[in-house]
Amino acid sequence: MKVFIVYCHPSADSLTRHLRDEFIKGITDSGNEFILSDLYEMGFKTDMSEEEYLRDANYRSTPDVADDVKAEQEKINSADAIAFIYPVFWTEAPAKLVGWFDRVWTYGFAYGEKTMKMMDKALIMVSAGNPLERLESFGLLDSMKKVMFGDRLFGRAAETEFVVFDSTSRENPLREKNWDSNLKKAYEQGLHFFDGIK
Ligand SMILES: Cc1cc2nc3c(=O)[nH]c(=O)nc-3n(C[C@H](O)[C@H](O)[C@H](O)COP(=O)(O)O)c2cc1C
């Protein structure tokens, strides 16, 4: 089976990058395949043009979507599942990933007469500087889940999972203390990603 990984972090010198690589190792060690979009590395354009905005806002299928958007949509439709890996920025995905949704989730693909394939599974894997208790206060974690699962992935994935790697701030000693166990957890996420999915 194949998972499309959408990865978004501005630096290779990051825990998130290591989590991504361990996750990939788990995917391949379990005999599965992956495709990767590394949004910063690709320099993926994430501002909508006026033309793109008017197309989607008016529920129109014309003009054709841009080639870079089409390429992302084809990656989705060639995969069985999707995984998003990113650091939490201001209780959201980095702006680059938010812009990826703005441009790739087009009318006629992700809504309207959808041509987007139903994903068997969608996994969100995030690193967060704050401890889990802080993310749970004010319902911050809940709001992240609601936006991803209640909106962006709503009706587009049969199974969903949200995994948080917390207390990863560089000033927090837990970042180093939990480093190896976090990498192991990411590897196991990859290793067991397709368990129970035929
Ligand atoms: C612009 C910015 C905004 C951030 N906002 C949050 C936040 O809202 N909640 C949180 O828990 N961590 C936040 N962080 C911390 C990052 O999530 C943390 O630095 C990252 O997960 C550490 O992992 P890394 O080594 O992969 O960068 C923010 C970091 C930056 C740079």
The ligand as an SDF file (V2000), in Angstrom:
LIG
                    3D

 31 33  0  0  0  0  0  0  0  0999 V2000
    6.5200   30.4720   14.7460 C   0  0  0  0  0  0  0  0  0  0  0  0
    6.3880   29.4050   15.7890 C   0  0  0  0  0  0  0  0  0  0  0  0
    5.1740   29.2210   16.4020 C   0  0  0  0  0  0  0  0  0  0  0  0
    5.0180   28.1930   17.3440 C   0  0  0  0  0  0  0  0  0  0  0  0
    3.7900   27.9960   17.9090 N   0  0  0  0  0  0  0  0  0  0  0  0
    3.6110   26.9770   18.7730 C   0  0  0  0  0  0  0  0  0  0  0  0
    2.3340   26.7170   19.3380 C   0  0  0  0  0  0  0  0  0  0  0  0
    1.3580   27.3930   19.0750 O   0  0  0  0  0  0  0  0  0  0  0  0
    2.2050   25.6620   20.1860 N   0  0  0  0  0  0  0  0  0  0  0  0
    3.2670   24.8430   20.4930 C   0  0  0  0  0  0  0  0  0  0  0  0
    3.0830   23.8890   21.2590 O   0  0  0  0  0  0  0  0  0  0  0  0
    4.4850   25.0710   19.9600 N   0  0  0  0  0  0  0  0  0  0  0  0
    4.6860   26.1010   19.1240 C   0  0  0  0  0  0  0  0  0  0  0  0
    5.9150   26.3320   18.5610 N   0  0  0  0  0  0  0  0  0  0  0  0
    7.0090   25.4220   18.8820 C   0  0  0  0  0  0  0  0  0  0  0  0
    7.2650   24.4160   17.7870 C   0  0  0  0  0  0  0  0  0  0  0  0
    6.1490   23.5810   17.5920 O   0  0  0  0  0  0  0  0  0  0  0  0
    8.5200   23.6660   18.2060 C   0  0  0  0  0  0  0  0  0  0  0  0
    9.5780   24.5790   18.1330 O   0  0  0  0  0  0  0  0  0  0  0  0
    8.8150   22.5190   17.3270 C   0  0  0  0  0  0  0  0  0  0  0  0
    7.8040   21.5510   17.4230 O   0  0  0  0  0  0  0  0  0  0  0  0
   10.1240   21.9240   17.7710 C   0  0  0  0  0  0  0  0  0  0  0  0
   10.4510   20.8960   16.9110 O   0  0  0  0  0  0  0  0  0  0  0  0
   11.5330   21.0180   15.7450 P   0  0  0  0  0  0  0  0  0  0  0  0
   12.8660   20.6740   16.3400 O   0  0  0  0  0  0  0  0  0  0  0  0
   11.0850   20.0090   14.7830 O   0  0  0  0  0  0  0  0  0  0  0  0
   11.5020   22.4070   15.1820 O   0  0  0  0  0  0  0  0  0  0  0  0
    6.1020   27.3520   17.6550 C   0  0  0  0  0  0  0  0  0  0  0  0
    7.3510   27.5830   17.0320 C   0  0  0  0  0  0  0  0  0  0  0  0
    7.4940   28.5860   16.1110 C   0  0  0  0  0  0  0  0  0  0  0  0
    8.8290   28.7880   15.4660 C   0  0  0  0  0  0  0  0  0  0  0  0
  1  2  1  0
  2  3  1  0
  2 30  2  0
  3  4  2  0
  4  5  1  0
  4 28  1  0
  5  6  2  0
  6  7  1  0
  6 13  1  0
  7  8  2  0
  7  9  1  0
  9 10  1  0
 10 11  2  0
 10 12  1  0
 12 13  2  0
 13 14  1  0
 14 15  1  0
 14 28  1  0
 15 16  1  0
 16 17  1  0
 16 18  1  0
 18 19  1  0
 18 20  1  0
 20 21  1  0
 20 22  1  0
 22 23  1  0
 23 24  1  0
 24 25  2  0
 24 26  1  0
 24 27  1  0
 28 29  2  0
 29 30  1  0
 30 31  1  0
M  END
$$$$
